[in-house]
């Protein structure tokens, strides 16, 4: 099929060679895990355990009856030592369950369900009970995503295997090493949604992943799409435009144009949730960067401290280091390594001293318009940054700040080193508040 380019975007250095050929390795068990009760977009969970309780791996430890939410489970067996607020990778203090891990682990009990006999309602229930969320970073509850409004007819499923962020290779390795499980998850999602066409989308800098999927795919309704490598190709709006030539409207979502998007890791988690009733208690995380001794793709238990992962990869070579959770374009820089891995943690990038300290002495906009030239959603980051910096919320809203996808390109190309994305992130809640007051 013809693949269309999207407007804007940028070609960034990949830096994927550190880990793209490293097979997924199971990480060692930490002495303590920290399970935040909110690891998703939506309502936080309430704790279901108390200090002193012994829990088993896979046991439900946090839940709520609210629709937009996802329960959490113990990823390892052990004893609850605290239910308190702990540091999250976002820098926030989040109510968490702290578990001292047993040396001897209970075996996780799994089912073997006949997928041909599973109804749509049973499948969605299994996905919800397993606590599956979008594993590309957004962490939106998957069961909610699989239940679009009745007036939104979905006719195409897009599977996001682009992994366009520099350094990250966790999705790449899943496609190379687990193509059958991934494709079974895609078929299951198609059956849940009642769609006849699915498109597995992979950038052309992952030829081994494309070949692995091509060899294993025997379903004519699942189409493998090779896309040109360009950031942010994995953005929902740009994926829909490139593959289906449909444009998501301002303020809209993929289902507004008959489309639903899932990450490749999410597809595997959905398959395991429905087939084996396995809760989401681990995920693949890329630990990489110029400043980590032995970059790896690790299968990590949810709740594992970042410090344990970095030690698993040989530690940091030079201080001061800059550690980013997620990719360097959209991730969060860490002040400490106390935060745990959560369901949406795609990577831990360790950068060297010359990249460790941010230059906060940014300057005024020089009107070079580089940010406008490269903006993939065709807004004016230069103008938006001025209004956001000045706290002019109405003006920022007028210039379509809410359409910003926070890809980080504007800050990347800005010669004045203006922290445009951070200003946008601080201003968006103020715009939402302003809009709610108008209603």
HELIX and SHEET records of a PDB file:
HELIX    1   1 UNK A  115  UNK A  117  5                                   3    
HELIX    2   2 UNK A  120  UNK A  129  1                                  10    
HELIX    3   3 UNK A  142  UNK A  145  1                                   4    
HELIX    4   4 UNK A  170  UNK A  177  1                                   8    
HELIX    5   5 UNK A  179  UNK A  193  1                                  15    
HELIX    6   6 UNK A  207  UNK A  216  1                                  10    
HELIX    7   7 UNK A  236  UNK A  244  1                                   9    
HELIX    8   8 UNK A  254  UNK A  257  5                                   4    
HELIX    9   9 UNK A  264  UNK A  276  1                                  13    
HELIX   10  10 UNK A  306  UNK A  312  1                                   7    
HELIX   11  11 UNK A  353  UNK A  355  5                                   3    
HELIX   12  12 UNK A  370  UNK A  374  1                                   5    
HELIX   13  13 UNK A  381  UNK A  390  1                                  10    
HELIX   14  14 UNK A  393  UNK A  398  1                                   6    
HELIX   15  15 UNK A  401  UNK A  403  5                                   3    
HELIX   16  16 UNK A  409  UNK A  413  1                                   5    
HELIX   17  17 UNK A  420  UNK A  438  1                                  19    
SHEET    1   A 6 UNK A  24  UNK A  26  0                                        
SHEET    2   A 6 UNK A 296  UNK A 301  1                                        
SHEET    3   A 6 UNK A 282  UNK A 288 -1                                        
SHEET    4   A 6 UNK A 347  UNK A 351  1                                        
SHEET    5   A 6 UNK A 322  UNK A 325 -1                                        
SHEET    6   A 6 UNK A 332  UNK A 333 -1                                        
SHEET    1   B 4 UNK A  32  UNK A  36  0                                        
SHEET    2   B 4 UNK A  93  UNK A 101 -1                                        
SHEET    3   B 4 UNK A  78  UNK A  87 -1                                        
SHEET    4   B 4 UNK A  54  UNK A  55 -1                                        
SHEET    1   C 3 UNK A  46  UNK A  47  0                                        
SHEET    2   C 3 UNK A  60  UNK A  63 -1                                        
SHEET    3   C 3 UNK A  72  UNK A  73 -1                                        
SHEET    1   D 4 UNK A 222  UNK A 227  0                                        
SHEET    2   D 4 UNK A 198  UNK A 203  1                                        
SHEET    3   D 4 UNK A 156  UNK A 160  1                                        
SHEET    4   D 4 UNK A 259  UNK A 263  1                                        
END                                                                             
